[in-house]
Amino acid sequence: MLENVLLAVVRHAGSRNAAIAQAHELLDRVGLPTRHDLTAAGLSHGERRRLEVAVALGAGRSLRRRDRPGRGRRRPPPRGAGCSPR
């Protein structure tokens, strides 16, 4: 896991030690266990999503929280529009 985040952080950090420290901080921030030597393949689905967030933050991307999951989706067609009853 640490290497995944390091790849994203290394170009923003001044030195390798700073990059390693920042990668550890990001992994702790997203709530991943302190066993940073695990590979991504050994993680659960939820932990992989957390790793993706840490990589995105390490790359300098901003993340938006969506408080309404349905917002931005197209509305379903009105009932009966284009459907024939059986």
PDB file with SEQRES, HELIX, SHEET and CRYST1 records, atoms N, CA, C and O in Angstrom:
SEQRES   1 A   86  MET LEU GLU ASN VAL LEU LEU ALA VAL VAL ARG HIS ALA          
SEQRES   2 A   86  GLY SER ARG ASN ALA ALA ILE ALA GLN ALA HIS GLU LEU          
SEQRES   3 A   86  LEU ASP ARG VAL GLY LEU PRO THR ARG HIS ASP LEU THR          
SEQRES   4 A   86  ALA ALA GLY LEU SER HIS GLY GLU ARG ARG ARG LEU GLU          
SEQRES   5 A   86  VAL ALA VAL ALA LEU GLY ALA GLY ARG SER LEU ARG ARG          
SEQRES   6 A   86  ARG ASP ARG PRO GLY ARG GLY ARG ARG ARG PRO PRO PRO          
SEQRES   7 A   86  ARG GLY ALA GLY CYS SER PRO ARG                              
HELIX    1 AA1 LEU A    2  VAL A    9  1                                   8    
HELIX    2 AA2 ARG A   16  ARG A   29  1                                  14    
HELIX    3 AA3 ALA A   40  GLY A   42  5                                   3    
HELIX    4 AA4 HIS A   45  GLY A   58  1                                  14    
CRYST1    1.000    1.000    1.000  90.00  90.00  90.00 P 1           1          
ATOM      1  N   MET A   1       0.825  -1.190   0.000  1.00  0.00           N  
ATOM      2  CA  MET A   1       0.000   0.000   0.000  1.00  0.00           C  
ATOM      3  C   MET A   1       0.866   1.249   0.000  1.00  0.00           C  
ATOM      4  O   MET A   1       0.565   2.230  -0.680  1.00  0.00           O  
ATOM      5  N   LEU A   2       1.929   1.201   0.758  1.00  0.00           N  
ATOM      6  CA  LEU A   2       2.784   2.377   0.872  1.00  0.00           C  
ATOM      7  C   LEU A   2       3.347   2.771  -0.487  1.00  0.00           C  
ATOM      8  O   LEU A   2       3.424   3.957  -0.808  1.00  0.00           O  
ATOM      9  N   GLU A   3       3.741   1.785  -1.285  1.00  0.00           N  
ATOM     10  CA  GLU A   3       4.311   2.085  -2.598  1.00  0.00           C  
ATOM     11  C   GLU A   3       3.287   2.738  -3.524  1.00  0.00           C  
ATOM     12  O   GLU A   3       3.640   3.617  -4.311  1.00  0.00           O  
ATOM     13  N   ASN A   4       2.027   2.318  -3.439  1.00  0.00           N  
ATOM     14  CA  ASN A   4       0.986   2.919  -4.266  1.00  0.00           C  
ATOM     15  C   ASN A   4       0.877   4.410  -3.987  1.00  0.00           C  
ATOM     16  O   ASN A   4       0.808   5.223  -4.909  1.00  0.00           O  
ATOM     17  N   VAL A   5       0.861   4.756  -2.712  1.00  0.00           N  
ATOM     18  CA  VAL A   5       0.722   6.167  -2.331  1.00  0.00           C  
ATOM     19  C   VAL A   5       2.015   6.914  -2.624  1.00  0.00           C  
ATOM     20  O   VAL A   5       1.981   8.080  -3.016  1.00  0.00           O  
ATOM     21  N   LEU A   6       3.155   6.255  -2.438  1.00  0.00           N  
ATOM     22  CA  LEU A   6       4.439   6.903  -2.728  1.00  0.00           C  
ATOM     23  C   LEU A   6       4.540   7.352  -4.177  1.00  0.00           C  
ATOM     24  O   LEU A   6       5.067   8.427  -4.461  1.00  0.00           O  
ATOM     25  N   LEU A   7       4.038   6.535  -5.093  1.00  0.00           N  
ATOM     26  CA  LEU A   7       4.084   6.908  -6.505  1.00  0.00           C  
ATOM     27  C   LEU A   7       3.333   8.205  -6.770  1.00  0.00           C  
ATOM     28  O   LEU A   7       3.730   8.994  -7.628  1.00  0.00           O  
ATOM     29  N   ALA A   8       2.251   8.425  -6.038  1.00  0.00           N  
ATOM     30  CA  ALA A   8       1.469   9.647  -6.215  1.00  0.00           C  
ATOM     31  C   ALA A   8       2.117  10.836  -5.512  1.00  0.00           C  
ATOM     32  O   ALA A   8       2.023  11.966  -5.990  1.00  0.00           O  
ATOM     33  N   VAL A   9       2.769  10.588  -4.385  1.00  0.00           N  
ATOM     34  CA  VAL A   9       3.301  11.660  -3.546  1.00  0.00           C  
ATOM     35  C   VAL A   9       4.681  12.130  -3.991  1.00  0.00           C  
ATOM     36  O   VAL A   9       5.019  13.299  -3.805  1.00  0.00           O  
ATOM     37  N   VAL A  10       5.475  11.251  -4.569  1.00  0.00           N  
ATOM     38  CA  VAL A  10       6.893  11.509  -4.791  1.00  0.00           C  
ATOM     39  C   VAL A  10       7.171  12.772  -5.617  1.00  0.00           C  
ATOM     40  O   VAL A  10       8.179  13.437  -5.379  1.00  0.00           O  
ATOM     41  N   ARG A  11       6.334  13.111  -6.551  1.00  0.00           N  
ATOM     42  CA  ARG A  11       6.626  14.301  -7.366  1.00  0.00           C  
ATOM     43  C   ARG A  11       6.284  15.602  -6.651  1.00  0.00           C  
ATOM     44  O   ARG A  11       6.744  16.669  -7.057  1.00  0.00           O  
ATOM     45  N   HIS A  12       5.476  15.526  -5.583  1.00  0.00           N  
ATOM     46  CA  HIS A  12       5.122  16.726  -4.835  1.00  0.00           C  
ATOM     47  C   HIS A  12       6.045  16.955  -3.639  1.00  0.00           C  
ATOM     48  O   HIS A  12       6.207  18.085  -3.178  1.00  0.00           O  
ATOM     49  N   ALA A  13       6.635  15.896  -3.150  1.00  0.00           N  
ATOM     50  CA  ALA A  13       7.480  16.000  -1.959  1.00  0.00           C  
ATOM     51  C   ALA A  13       8.883  16.450  -2.357  1.00  0.00           C  
ATOM     52  O   ALA A  13       9.339  16.199  -3.472  1.00  0.00           O  
ATOM     53  N   GLY A  14       9.543  17.106  -1.441  1.00  0.00           N  
ATOM     54  CA  GLY A  14      10.894  17.599  -1.719  1.00  0.00           C  
ATOM     55  C   GLY A  14      11.942  16.506  -1.702  1.00  0.00           C  
ATOM     56  O   GLY A  14      12.874  16.534  -2.505  1.00  0.00           O  
ATOM     57  N   SER A  15      11.810  15.538  -0.799  1.00  0.00           N  
ATOM     58  CA  SER A  15      12.785  14.460  -0.688  1.00  0.00           C  
ATOM     59  C   SER A  15      12.064  13.132  -0.510  1.00  0.00           C  
ATOM     60  O   SER A  15      10.852  13.084  -0.297  1.00  0.00           O  
ATOM     61  N   ARG A  16      12.833  12.065  -0.603  1.00  0.00           N  
ATOM     62  CA  ARG A  16      12.234  10.737  -0.433  1.00  0.00           C  
ATOM     63  C   ARG A  16      11.718  10.563   0.987  1.00  0.00           C  
ATOM     64  O   ARG A  16      10.650   9.983   1.187  1.00  0.00           O  
ATOM     65  N   ASN A  17      12.444  11.046   1.960  1.00  0.00           N  
ATOM     66  CA  ASN A  17      11.988  10.927   3.355  1.00  0.00           C  
ATOM     67  C   ASN A  17      10.683  11.692   3.573  1.00  0.00           C  
ATOM     68  O   ASN A  17       9.795  11.221   4.283  1.00  0.00           O  
ATOM     69  N   ALA A  18      10.571  12.863   2.966  1.00  0.00           N  
ATOM     70  CA  ALA A  18       9.338  13.645   3.088  1.00  0.00           C  
ATOM     71  C   ALA A  18       8.183  12.912   2.408  1.00  0.00           C  
ATOM     72  O   ALA A  18       7.056  12.923   2.904  1.00  0.00           O  
ATOM     73  N   ALA A  19       8.468  12.274   1.269  1.00  0.00           N  
ATOM     74  CA  ALA A  19       7.435  11.527   0.552  1.00  0.00           C  
ATOM     75  C   ALA A  19       6.954  10.339   1.379  1.00  0.00           C  
ATOM     76  O   ALA A  19       5.754  10.073   1.442  1.00  0.00           O  
ATOM     77  N   ILE A  20       7.878   9.630   2.007  1.00  0.00           N  
ATOM     78  CA  ILE A  20       7.509   8.481   2.832  1.00  0.00           C  
ATOM     79  C   ILE A  20       6.668   8.938   4.021  1.00  0.00           C  
ATOM     80  O   ILE A  20       5.665   8.308   4.356  1.00  0.00           O  
ATOM     81  N   ALA A  21       7.077  10.029   4.653  1.00  0.00           N  
ATOM     82  CA  ALA A  21       6.319  10.550   5.797  1.00  0.00           C  
ATOM     83  C   ALA A  21       4.913  10.962   5.373  1.00  0.00           C  
ATOM     84  O   ALA A  21       3.944  10.691   6.082  1.00  0.00           O  
ATOM     85  N   GLN A  22       4.802  11.618   4.214  1.00  0.00           N  
ATOM     86  CA  GLN A  22       3.493  12.053   3.726  1.00  0.00           C  
ATOM     87  C   GLN A  22       2.621  10.857   3.356  1.00  0.00           C  
ATOM     88  O   GLN A  22       1.416  10.872   3.607  1.00  0.00           O  
ATOM     89  N   ALA A  23       3.215   9.821   2.763  1.00  0.00           N  
ATOM     90  CA  ALA A  23       2.462   8.622   2.401  1.00  0.00           C  
ATOM     91  C   ALA A  23       1.920   7.930   3.656  1.00  0.00           C  
ATOM     92  O   ALA A  23       0.767   7.500   3.680  1.00  0.00           O  
ATOM     93  N   HIS A  24       2.750   7.825   4.690  1.00  0.00           N  
ATOM     94  CA  HIS A  24       2.286   7.242   5.959  1.00  0.00           C  
ATOM     95  C   HIS A  24       1.139   8.071   6.535  1.00  0.00           C  
ATOM     96  O   HIS A  24       0.150   7.519   7.017  1.00  0.00           O  
ATOM     97  N   GLU A  25       1.273   9.377   6.484  1.00  0.00           N  
ATOM     98  CA  GLU A  25       0.235  10.263   7.011  1.00  0.00           C  
ATOM     99  C   GLU A  25      -1.085  10.087   6.254  1.00  0.00           C  
ATOM    100  O   GLU A  25      -2.151  10.039   6.867  1.00  0.00           O  
ATOM    101  N   LEU A  26      -1.012   9.992   4.919  1.00  0.00           N  
ATOM    102  CA  LEU A  26      -2.228   9.815   4.117  1.00  0.00           C  
ATOM    103  C   LEU A  26      -2.902   8.470   4.409  1.00  0.00           C  
ATOM    104  O   LEU A  26      -4.127   8.398   4.506  1.00  0.00           O  
ATOM    105  N   LEU A  27      -2.118   7.427   4.546  1.00  0.00           N  
ATOM    106  CA  LEU A  27      -2.695   6.115   4.856  1.00  0.00           C  
ATOM    107  C   LEU A  27      -3.368   6.126   6.218  1.00  0.00           C  
ATOM    108  O   LEU A  27      -4.434   5.536   6.394  1.00  0.00           O  
ATOM    109  N   ASP A  28      -2.752   6.792   7.176  1.00  0.00           N  
ATOM    110  CA  ASP A  28      -3.380   6.913   8.496  1.00  0.00           C  
ATOM    111  C   ASP A  28      -4.638   7.770   8.420  1.00  0.00           C  
ATOM    112  O   ASP A  28      -5.630   7.488   9.091  1.00  0.00           O  
ATOM    113  N   ARG A  29      -4.593   8.807   7.608  1.00  0.00           N  
ATOM    114  CA  ARG A  29      -5.720   9.744   7.479  1.00  0.00           C  
ATOM    115  C   ARG A  29      -6.975   9.075   6.927  1.00  0.00           C  
ATOM    116  O   ARG A  29      -8.089   9.391   7.346  1.00  0.00           O  
ATOM    117  N   VAL A  30      -6.791   8.151   5.989  1.00  0.00           N  
ATOM    118  CA  VAL A  30      -7.956   7.488   5.393  1.00  0.00           C  
ATOM    119  C   VAL A  30      -8.386   6.257   6.185  1.00  0.00           C  
ATOM    120  O   VAL A  30      -9.330   5.569   5.798  1.00  0.00           O  
ATOM    121  N   GLY A  31      -7.706   5.981   7.281  1.00  0.00           N  
ATOM    122  CA  GLY A  31      -8.138   4.910   8.169  1.00  0.00           C  
ATOM    123  C   GLY A  31      -7.670   3.523   7.809  1.00  0.00           C  
ATOM    124  O   GLY A  31      -8.291   2.534   8.199  1.00  0.00           O  
ATOM    125  N   LEU A  32      -6.583   3.437   7.071  1.00  0.00           N  
ATOM    126  CA  LEU A  32      -6.040   2.109   6.766  1.00  0.00           C  
ATOM    127  C   LEU A  32      -5.168   1.645   7.925  1.00  0.00           C  
ATOM    128  O   LEU A  32      -4.633   2.464   8.672  1.00  0.00           O  
ATOM    129  N   PRO A  33      -5.026   0.345   8.074  1.00  0.00           N  
ATOM    130  CA  PRO A  33      -4.226  -0.168   9.183  1.00  0.00           C  
ATOM    131  C   PRO A  33      -2.766   0.289   9.102  1.00  0.00           C  
ATOM    132  O   PRO A  33      -2.300   0.744   8.057  1.00  0.00           O  
ATOM    133  N   THR A  34      -2.074   0.161  10.197  1.00  0.00           N  
ATOM    134  CA  THR A  34      -0.683   0.615  10.236  1.00  0.00           C  
ATOM    135  C   THR A  34       0.268  -0.353   9.548  1.00  0.00           C  
ATOM    136  O   THR A  34       1.469  -0.095   9.475  1.00  0.00           O  
ATOM    137  N   ARG A  35      -0.253  -1.456   9.047  1.00  0.00           N  
ATOM    138  CA  ARG A  35       0.599  -2.411   8.312  1.00  0.00           C  
ATOM    139  C   ARG A  35       0.734  -1.945   6.873  1.00  0.00           C  
ATOM    140  O   ARG A  35       0.062  -2.465   5.982  1.00  0.00           O  
ATOM    141  N   HIS A  36       1.581  -0.988   6.647  1.00  0.00           N  
ATOM    142  CA  HIS A  36       1.731  -0.368   5.333  1.00  0.00           C  
ATOM    143  C   HIS A  36       2.450  -1.254   4.327  1.00  0.00           C  
ATOM    144  O   HIS A  36       2.539  -0.907   3.149  1.00  0.00           O  
ATOM    145  N   ASP A  37       2.963  -2.391   4.776  1.00  0.00           N  
ATOM    146  CA  ASP A  37       3.694  -3.280   3.879  1.00  0.00           C  
ATOM    147  C   ASP A  37       2.786  -4.233   3.106  1.00  0.00           C  
ATOM    148  O   ASP A  37       3.277  -5.000   2.277  1.00  0.00           O  
ATOM    149  N   LEU A  38       1.491  -4.207   3.353  1.00  0.00           N  
ATOM    150  CA  LEU A  38       0.556  -5.066   2.619  1.00  0.00           C  
ATOM    151  C   LEU A  38       0.461  -4.640   1.157  1.00  0.00           C  
ATOM    152  O   LEU A  38       0.705  -3.483   0.816  1.00  0.00           O  
ATOM    153  N   THR A  39       0.104  -5.588   0.304  1.00  0.00           N  
ATOM    154  CA  THR A  39      -0.148  -5.240  -1.095  1.00  0.00           C  
ATOM    155  C   THR A  39      -1.634  -4.919  -1.251  1.00  0.00           C  
ATOM    156  O   THR A  39      -2.452  -5.302  -0.415  1.00  0.00           O  
ATOM    157  N   ALA A  40      -1.967  -4.223  -2.317  1.00  0.00           N  
ATOM    158  CA  ALA A  40      -3.362  -3.860  -2.569  1.00  0.00           C  
ATOM    159  C   ALA A  40      -4.221  -5.105  -2.785  1.00  0.00           C  
ATOM    160  O   ALA A  40      -5.414  -5.097  -2.483  1.00  0.00           O  
ATOM    161  N   ALA A  41      -3.621  -6.164  -3.302  1.00  0.00           N  
ATOM    162  CA  ALA A  41      -4.381  -7.396  -3.546  1.00  0.00           C  
ATOM    163  C   ALA A  41      -4.855  -8.037  -2.250  1.00  0.00           C  
ATOM    164  O   ALA A  41      -5.836  -8.781  -2.259  1.00  0.00           O  
ATOM    165  N   GLY A  42      -4.187  -7.770  -1.147  1.00  0.00           N  
ATOM    166  CA  GLY A  42      -4.565  -8.350   0.125  1.00  0.00           C  
ATOM    167  C   GLY A  42      -5.602  -7.548   0.887  1.00  0.00           C  
ATOM    168  O   GLY A  42      -5.924  -7.881   2.027  1.00  0.00           O  
ATOM    169  N   LEU A  43      -6.131  -6.498   0.279  1.00  0.00           N  
ATOM    170  CA  LEU A  43      -7.099  -5.636   0.949  1.00  0.00           C  
ATOM    171  C   LEU A  43      -8.527  -6.025   0.590  1.00  0.00           C  
ATOM    172  O   LEU A  43      -8.781  -6.622  -0.456  1.00  0.00           O  
ATOM    173  N   SER A  44      -9.445  -5.676   1.473  1.00  0.00           N  
ATOM    174  CA  SER A  44     -10.863  -5.871   1.171  1.00  0.00           C  
ATOM    175  C   SER A  44     -11.310  -4.782   0.199  1.00  0.00           C  
ATOM    176  O   SER A  44     -10.567  -3.840  -0.078  1.00  0.00           O  
ATOM    177  N   HIS A  45     -12.520  -4.920  -0.310  1.00  0.00           N  
ATOM    178  CA  HIS A  45     -13.042  -3.946  -1.273  1.00  0.00           C  
ATOM    179  C   HIS A  45     -13.069  -2.541  -0.671  1.00  0.00           C  
ATOM    180  O   HIS A  45     -12.644  -1.583  -1.318  1.00  0.00           O  
ATOM    181  N   GLY A  46     -13.559  -2.413   0.545  1.00  0.00           N  
ATOM    182  CA  GLY A  46     -13.631  -1.108   1.196  1.00  0.00           C  
ATOM    183  C   GLY A  46     -12.256  -0.507   1.445  1.00  0.00           C  
ATOM    184  O   GLY A  46     -12.064   0.701   1.307  1.00  0.00           O  
ATOM    185  N   GLU A  47     -11.296  -1.358   1.816  1.00  0.00           N  
ATOM    186  CA  GLU A  47      -9.936  -0.869   2.042  1.00  0.00           C  
ATOM    187  C   GLU A  47      -9.290  -0.419   0.735  1.00  0.00           C  
ATOM    188  O   GLU A  47      -8.504   0.528   0.720  1.00  0.00           O  
ATOM    189  N   ARG A  48      -9.623  -1.099  -0.356  1.00  0.00           N  
ATOM    190  CA  ARG A  48      -9.093  -0.656  -1.658  1.00  0.00           C  
ATOM    191  C   ARG A  48      -9.634   0.709  -2.039  1.00  0.00           C  
ATOM    192  O   ARG A  48      -8.910   1.522  -2.615  1.00  0.00           O  
ATOM    193  N   ARG A  49     -10.904   0.976  -1.725  1.00  0.00           N  
ATOM    194  CA  ARG A  49     -11.473   2.311  -1.995  1.00  0.00           C  
ATOM    195  C   ARG A  49     -10.741   3.364  -1.166  1.00  0.00           C  
ATOM    196  O   ARG A  49     -10.469   4.462  -1.652  1.00  0.00           O  
ATOM    197  N   ARG A  50     -10.423   3.028   0.085  1.00  0.00           N  
ATOM    198  CA  ARG A  50      -9.677   3.959   0.934  1.00  0.00           C  
ATOM    199  C   ARG A  50      -8.292   4.216   0.376  1.00  0.00           C  
ATOM    200  O   ARG A  50      -7.798   5.343   0.414  1.00  0.00           O  
ATOM    201  N   LEU A  51      -7.664   3.163  -0.147  1.00  0.00           N  
ATOM    202  CA  LEU A  51      -6.352   3.317  -0.765  1.00  0.00           C  
ATOM    203  C   LEU A  51      -6.445   4.239  -1.976  1.00  0.00           C  
ATOM    204  O   LEU A  51      -5.568   5.078  -2.185  1.00  0.00           O  
ATOM    205  N   GLU A  52      -7.494   4.092  -2.767  1.00  0.00           N  
ATOM    206  CA  GLU A  52      -7.694   4.970  -3.926  1.00  0.00           C  
ATOM    207  C   GLU A  52      -7.825   6.430  -3.496  1.00  0.00           C  
ATOM    208  O   GLU A  52      -7.312   7.326  -4.166  1.00  0.00           O  
ATOM    209  N   VAL A  53      -8.508   6.664  -2.384  1.00  0.00           N  
ATOM    210  CA  VAL A  53      -8.651   8.031  -1.875  1.00  0.00           C  
ATOM    211  C   VAL A  53      -7.284   8.571  -1.462  1.00  0.00           C  
ATOM    212  O   VAL A  53      -6.954   9.718  -1.764  1.00  0.00           O  
ATOM    213  N   ALA A  54      -6.486   7.751  -0.772  1.00  0.00           N  
ATOM    214  CA  ALA A  54      -5.156   8.183  -0.347  1.00  0.00           C  
ATOM    215  C   ALA A  54      -4.278   8.513  -1.558  1.00  0.00           C  
ATOM    216  O   ALA A  54      -3.541   9.500  -1.539  1.00  0.00           O  
ATOM    217  N   VAL A  55      -4.353   7.699  -2.600  1.00  0.00           N  
ATOM    218  CA  VAL A  55      -3.567   7.958  -3.819  1.00  0.00           C  
ATOM    219  C   VAL A  55      -4.026   9.255  -4.476  1.00  0.00           C  
ATOM    220  O   VAL A  55      -3.202  10.058  -4.916  1.00  0.00           O  
ATOM    221  N   ALA A  56      -5.332   9.457  -4.542  1.00  0.00           N  
ATOM    222  CA  ALA A  56      -5.859  10.684  -5.146  1.00  0.00           C  
ATOM    223  C   ALA A  56      -5.426  11.914  -4.352  1.00  0.00           C  
ATOM    224  O   ALA A  56      -5.037  12.924  -4.939  1.00  0.00           O  
ATOM    225  N   LEU A  57      -5.488  11.840  -3.043  1.00  0.00           N  
ATOM    226  CA  LEU A  57      -5.044  12.962  -2.210  1.00  0.00           C  
ATOM    227  C   LEU A  57      -3.547  13.187  -2.354  1.00  0.00           C  
ATOM    228  O   LEU A  57      -3.087  14.329  -2.372  1.00  0.00           O  
ATOM    229  N   GLY A  58      -2.794  12.116  -2.455  1.00  0.00           N  
ATOM    230  CA  GLY A  58      -1.348  12.231  -2.633  1.00  0.00           C  
ATOM    231  C   GLY A  58      -0.969  12.846  -3.960  1.00  0.00           C  
ATOM    232  O   GLY A  58       0.077  13.485  -4.077  1.00  0.00           O  
ATOM    233  N   ALA A  59      -1.809  12.658  -4.958  1.00  0.00           N  
ATOM    234  CA  ALA A  59      -1.554  13.230  -6.283  1.00  0.00           C  
ATOM    235  C   ALA A  59      -1.982  14.691  -6.362  1.00  0.00           C  
ATOM    236  O   ALA A  59      -1.778  15.351  -7.381  1.00  0.00           O  
ATOM    237  N   GLY A  60      -2.573  15.189  -5.285  1.00  0.00           N  
ATOM    238  CA  GLY A  60      -2.965  16.596  -5.262  1.00  0.00           C  
ATOM    239  C   GLY A  60      -4.350  16.856  -5.804  1.00  0.00           C  
ATOM    240  O   GLY A  60      -4.705  18.004  -6.070  1.00  0.00           O  
ATOM    241  N   ARG A  61      -5.134  15.821  -5.970  1.00  0.00           N  
ATOM    242  CA  ARG A  61      -6.499  16.008  -6.470  1.00  0.00           C  
ATOM    243  C   ARG A  61      -7.416  16.406  -5.329  1.00  0.00           C  
ATOM    244  O   ARG A  61      -7.222  15.994  -4.186  1.00  0.00           O  
ATOM    245  N   SER A  62      -8.403  17.203  -5.649  1.00  0.00           N  
ATOM    246  CA  SER A  62      -9.394  17.545  -4.633  1.00  0.00           C  
ATOM    247  C   SER A  62     -10.569  16.588  -4.774  1.00  0.00           C  
ATOM    248  O   SER A  62     -10.932  16.183  -5.879  1.00  0.00           O  
ATOM    249  N   LEU A  63     -11.143  16.242  -3.659  1.00  0.00           N  
ATOM    250  CA  LEU A  63     -12.259  15.301  -3.661  1.00  0.00           C  
ATOM    251  C   LEU A  63     -13.504  16.013  -3.176  1.00  0.00           C  
ATOM    252  O   LEU A  63     -13.449  16.854  -2.278  1.00  0.00           O  
ATOM    253  N   ARG A  64     -14.620  15.669  -3.779  1.00  0.00           N  
ATOM    254  CA  ARG A  64     -15.902  16.231  -3.348  1.00  0.00           C  
ATOM    255  C   ARG A  64     -16.719  15.143  -2.700  1.00  0.00           C  
ATOM    256  O   ARG A  64     -16.802  14.021  -3.198  1.00  0.00           O  
ATOM    257  N   ARG A  65     -17.314  15.488  -1.590  1.00  0.00           N  
ATOM    258  CA  ARG A  65     -18.226  14.556  -0.939  1.00  0.00           C  
ATOM    259  C   ARG A  65     -19.611  14.781  -1.496  1.00  0.00           C  
ATOM    260  O   ARG A  65     -20.049  15.920  -1.659  1.00  0.00           O  
ATOM    261  N   ARG A  66     -20.291  13.710  -1.785  1.00  0.00           N  
ATOM    262  CA  ARG A  66     -21.655  13.810  -2.292  1.00  0.00           C  
ATOM    263  C   ARG A  66     -22.592  13.426  -1.169  1.00  0.00           C  
ATOM    264  O   ARG A  66     -22.668  12.261  -0.777  1.00  0.00           O  
ATOM    265  N   ASP A  67     -23.307  14.413  -0.653  1.00  0.00           N  
ATOM    266  CA  ASP A  67     -24.215  14.124   0.442  1.00  0.00           C  
ATOM    267  C   ASP A  67     -25.545  13.582  -0.042  1.00  0.00           C  
ATOM    268  O   ASP A  67     -26.296  12.990   0.733  1.00  0.00           O  
ATOM    269  N   ARG A  68     -25.842  13.777  -1.312  1.00  0.00           N  
ATOM    270  CA  ARG A  68     -27.071  13.212  -1.880  1.00  0.00           C  
ATOM    271  C   ARG A  68     -26.676  12.339  -3.058  1.00  0.00           C  
ATOM    272  O   ARG A  68     -26.417  12.852  -4.147  1.00  0.00           O  
ATOM    273  N   PRO A  69     -26.624  11.027  -2.856  1.00  0.00           N  
ATOM    274  CA  PRO A  69     -26.129  10.128  -3.900  1.00  0.00           C  
ATOM    275  C   PRO A  69     -26.885  10.221  -5.223  1.00  0.00           C  
ATOM    276  O   PRO A  69     -26.295   9.991  -6.279  1.00  0.00           O  
ATOM    277  N   GLY A  70     -28.166  10.548  -5.191  1.00  0.00           N  
ATOM    278  CA  GLY A  70     -28.942  10.609  -6.426  1.00  0.00           C  
ATOM    279  C   GLY A  70     -28.805  11.915  -7.176  1.00  0.00           C  
ATOM    280  O   GLY A  70     -29.271  12.024  -8.311  1.00  0.00           O  
ATOM    281  N   ARG A  71     -28.186  12.893  -6.578  1.00  0.00           N  
ATOM    282  CA  ARG A  71     -28.069  14.192  -7.222  1.00  0.00           C  
ATOM    283  C   ARG A  71     -27.183  14.090  -8.458  1.00  0.00           C  
ATOM    284  O   ARG A  71     -26.129  13.456  -8.432  1.00  0.00           O  
ATOM    285  N   GLY A  72     -27.620  14.713  -9.519  1.00  0.00           N  
ATOM    286  CA  GLY A  72     -26.866  14.690 -10.762  1.00  0.00           C  
ATOM    287  C   GLY A  72     -27.265  13.568 -11.702  1.00  0.00           C  
ATOM    288  O   GLY A  72     -26.833  13.543 -12.855  1.00  0.00           O  
ATOM    289  N   ARG A  73     -28.067  12.659 -11.236  1.00  0.00           N  
ATOM    290  CA  ARG A  73     -28.532  11.584 -12.113  1.00  0.00           C  
ATOM    291  C   ARG A  73     -29.760  12.044 -12.887  1.00  0.00           C  
ATOM    292  O   ARG A  73     -30.495  12.936 -12.463  1.00  0.00           O  
ATOM    293  N   ARG A  74     -29.950  11.422 -14.005  1.00  0.00           N  
ATOM    294  CA  ARG A  74     -31.156  11.732 -14.776  1.00  0.00           C  
ATOM    295  C   ARG A  74     -32.365  11.194 -14.052  1.00  0.00           C  
ATOM    296  O   ARG A  74     -32.304  10.148 -13.406  1.00  0.00           O  
ATOM    297  N   ARG A  75     -33.430  11.894 -14.158  1.00  0.00           N  
ATOM    298  CA  ARG A  75     -34.674  11.435 -13.534  1.00  0.00           C  
ATOM    299  C   ARG A  75     -35.255  10.295 -14.348  1.00  0.00           C  
ATOM    300  O   ARG A  75     -35.121  10.270 -15.572  1.00  0.00           O  
ATOM    301  N   PRO A  76     -35.903   9.345 -13.672  1.00  0.00           N  
ATOM    302  CA  PRO A  76     -36.517   8.235 -14.401  1.00  0.00           C  
ATOM    303  C   PRO A  76     -37.702   8.771 -15.216  1.00  0.00           C  
ATOM    304  O   PRO A  76     -38.305   9.774 -14.836  1.00  0.00           O  
ATOM    305  N   PRO A  77     -38.035   8.117 -16.319  1.00  0.00           N  
ATOM    306  CA  PRO A  77     -39.165   8.573 -17.125  1.00  0.00           C  
ATOM    307  C   PRO A  77     -40.463   8.483 -16.328  1.00  0.00           C  
ATOM    308  O   PRO A  77     -40.581   7.630 -15.449  1.00  0.00           O  
ATOM    309  N   PRO A  78     -41.421   9.330 -16.612  1.00  0.00           N  
ATOM    310  CA  PRO A  78     -42.701   9.260 -15.892  1.00  0.00           C  
ATOM    311  C   PRO A  78     -43.351   7.902 -16.069  1.00  0.00           C  
ATOM    312  O   PRO A  78     -43.145   7.233 -17.081  1.00  0.00           O  
ATOM    313  N   ARG A  79     -44.120   7.505 -15.102  1.00  0.00           N  
ATOM    314  CA  ARG A  79     -44.793   6.210 -15.175  1.00  0.00           C  
ATOM    315  C   ARG A  79     -45.665   6.129 -16.413  1.00  0.00           C  
ATOM    316  O   ARG A  79     -46.411   7.056 -16.731  1.00  0.00           O  
ATOM    317  N   GLY A  80     -45.559   5.021 -17.095  1.00  0.00           N  
ATOM    318  CA  GLY A  80     -46.377   4.788 -18.255  1.00  0.00           C  
ATOM    319  C   GLY A  80     -45.827   5.386 -19.532  1.00  0.00           C  
ATOM    320  O   GLY A  80     -46.390   5.150 -20.601  1.00  0.00           O  
ATOM    321  N   ALA A  81     -44.768   6.138 -19.465  1.00  0.00           N  
ATOM    322  CA  ALA A  81     -44.209   6.749 -20.681  1.00  0.00           C  
ATOM    323  C   ALA A  81     -43.479   5.677 -21.483  1.00  0.00           C  
ATOM    324  O   ALA A  81     -42.444   5.165 -21.054  1.00  0.00           O  
ATOM    325  N   GLY A  82     -44.011   5.353 -22.617  1.00  0.00           N  
ATOM    326  CA  GLY A  82     -43.388   4.386 -23.493  1.00  0.00           C  
ATOM    327  C   GLY A  82     -43.581   2.949 -23.073  1.00  0.00           C  
ATOM    328  O   GLY A  82     -43.007   2.054 -23.692  1.00  0.00           O  
ATOM    329  N   CYS A  83     -44.347   2.700 -22.071  1.00  0.00           N  
ATOM    330  CA  CYS A  83     -44.583   1.335 -21.591  1.00  0.00           C  
ATOM    331  C   CYS A  83     -46.037   0.971 -21.807  1.00  0.00           C  
ATOM    332  O   CYS A  83     -46.928   1.783 -21.557  1.00  0.00           O  
ATOM    333  N   SER A  84     -46.274  -0.205 -22.255  1.00  0.00           N  
ATOM    334  CA  SER A  84     -47.669  -0.651 -22.396  1.00  0.00           C  
ATOM    335  C   SER A  84     -47.975  -1.659 -21.304  1.00  0.00           C  
ATOM    336  O   SER A  84     -47.173  -2.559 -21.053  1.00  0.00           O  
ATOM    337  N   PRO A  85     -49.116  -1.526 -20.653  1.00  0.00           N  
ATOM    338  CA  PRO A  85     -49.455  -2.467 -19.584  1.00  0.00           C  
ATOM    339  C   PRO A  85     -49.710  -3.862 -20.127  1.00  0.00           C  
ATOM    340  O   PRO A  85     -50.170  -4.007 -21.259  1.00  0.00           O  
ATOM    341  N   ARG A  86     -49.429  -4.859 -19.365  1.00  0.00           N  
ATOM    342  CA  ARG A  86     -49.661  -6.238 -19.800  1.00  0.00           C  
ATOM    343  C   ARG A  86     -50.780  -6.839 -19.046  1.00  0.00           C  
ATOM    344  O   ARG A  86     -51.125  -7.999 -19.273  1.00  0.00           O  
TER     345      ARG A  86                                                      
END                                                                             
